[in-house]
Every structure is written in structure tokens, then in C-alpha cells.
Amino acid sequence: DIQMTQSPSSLSASVGDRVTITCQASQGIANYLNWYQQKPGKAPRLLIYDASNLETGVPSRFSGSGSGTDFTFTISSLQPEDIATYYCQQYDSLFTFGPGTKVDFK
Amino acid sequence: QLQLQESGPGLVKPSETLSLTCTVSGGSISSTSYSWGWIRQPPGKGLEWIGSIFYSGSPYYNPSLKSRVTISVDTSKNQFSLRVGSVTAADTAVYYCARQDIVGGRFDYWGQGTLVTVSS
């Protein structure tokens, strides 16, 4: 089984801040990684696929990078509507989600 | 616009079987580009993939749940279904259905989710 870890588990930031979340796989997964945003009481929303591709309709302040075992998700300028929990998900071997990173306001 | 909607009982007794259906509208479940999946989220916790199925009826499951889970598809109704047997309180969760890209493994359309509570 491929295990996914994320850090930090939570963070507080201000509007306009640059926010970075990391995701690590227990073994190499090439670029087989997606990122989701989930707001309270809502279903997850796909933001980034294949590690770095922006899903249609997703604002360009969101970006992703990485390959192998280490991946990064970035919000270039945090907006109020970005308060949510973010999950990575690997699809190299079946499908596993990371534990999530909760982003809120400082 | 593709839409998915989960339906089924919100309360299931321990040791019984949880049954949910996902109805797909605005698109065909018979597309060769996608599979159809179930994901769950216990209250206050993270996401867990349960399993997925192709329109042709070939399912694949999370190994940790495989012995208790069955996923099936009904192309005539544009629906797919989930059954989880021998449930316990640990199966209490919001259950989501989602469309999954076959190549990319991404879940790009989701249902709103339905809370299933396991309790006597």
C-alpha cells in the first residue's frame, strides 16, 4: 500500500499570504498525484491533477509541483474563499488520500 | 452539466448491510473514459476510497474493505450502487459517489454526499 503524508496538518495565514502545503508518498509515484479542496459540509473539489495541471475553472493562484515522492501545493495569494481543507491523492497504485491540511485565517 | 446524487437509508443497524445508490444525470454512465467510484469520510476525519467500477461491470476495491464491499452498475438506469456488509460504528461516515477519470485517476465530479449512521 502507498501511504500519503501531508504537512502541516493545519496552518493559519492572512489574506494575501503565500501558502504552501507538502505531500509525501511512501514510494515513488511519478506525477500520479491530484489535489482537492474541501469546504465544511461540502464535497471535495478537484483543483490540480497530474501534480501540476490546473483543473478547468480553477483560479490561477493555485498551483502544484513535484514528482516521485515529494509534492507541493501552493496558493500564491490566499483569499477568504480559500479557507478549507486540502487533500492530496495518489493514483499510482489504486487510490489513497493524504490526511488533509486545514487552512484558516490567522 | 454532469450531476451525481446519492440515495439510501441514513441509519443502519450494526451487523446489517449498508446500501446506497448513485444516480448520474447530464451524462452517460456508459462512457469508456470514466469509472465510477465511492469515497467515504467519517465525521471529522479524512477521505477513504472504497472502490470503483467500470460501466462494463468490472469493480475494483480498497483491499482494507474488499471482503465486505460490493459495487455494481445498472446502465439502464444510469446508476451504480454500493453495499457494505457487517457494518459497525466505524462505518459511520458521509458517503460520496464520484466520477473518476480512467487514465488520470482523478475524481472530477462528486455527489453532495450522504451521511450514514450505524447505530442500534
HADDOCK unambig.tbl for C-alpha pairs under 7 A between the chains (distance, minus, plus):
assign (segid A and resid 34 and name CA) (segid B and resid 106 and name CA) 6.51 0.50 0.50
assign (segid A and resid 42 and name CA) (segid B and resid 112 and name CA) 6.58 0.50 0.50
assign (segid A and resid 43 and name CA) (segid B and resid 110 and name CA) 6.49 0.50 0.50
assign (segid A and resid 43 and name CA) (segid B and resid 111 and name CA) 6.94 0.50 0.50
assign (segid A and resid 43 and name CA) (segid B and resid 112 and name CA) 5.54 0.50 0.50
assign (segid A and resid 43 and name CA) (segid B and resid 113 and name CA) 6.57 0.50 0.50
assign (segid A and resid 46 and name CA) (segid B and resid 107 and name CA) 6.88 0.50 0.50
assign (segid A and resid 46 and name CA) (segid B and resid 108 and name CA) 5.74 0.50 0.50
assign (segid A and resid 49 and name CA) (segid B and resid 106 and name CA) 6.75 0.50 0.50
assign (segid A and resid 50 and name CA) (segid B and resid 104 and name CA) 6.95 0.50 0.50
assign (segid A and resid 91 and name CA) (segid B and resid 105 and name CA) 5.49 0.50 0.50
assign (segid A and resid 95 and name CA) (segid B and resid 49 and name CA) 6.46 0.50 0.50
assign (segid A and resid 96 and name CA) (segid B and resid 49 and name CA) 6.64 0.50 0.50
assign (segid A and resid 97 and name CA) (segid B and resid 47 and name CA) 6.17 0.50 0.50
assign (segid A and resid 97 and name CA) (segid B and resid 48 and name CA) 6.62 0.50 0.50
assign (segid A and resid 99 and name CA) (segid B and resid 46 and name CA) 5.52 0.50 0.50
assign (segid A and resid 100 and name CA) (segid B and resid 46 and name CA) 6.54 0.50 0.50
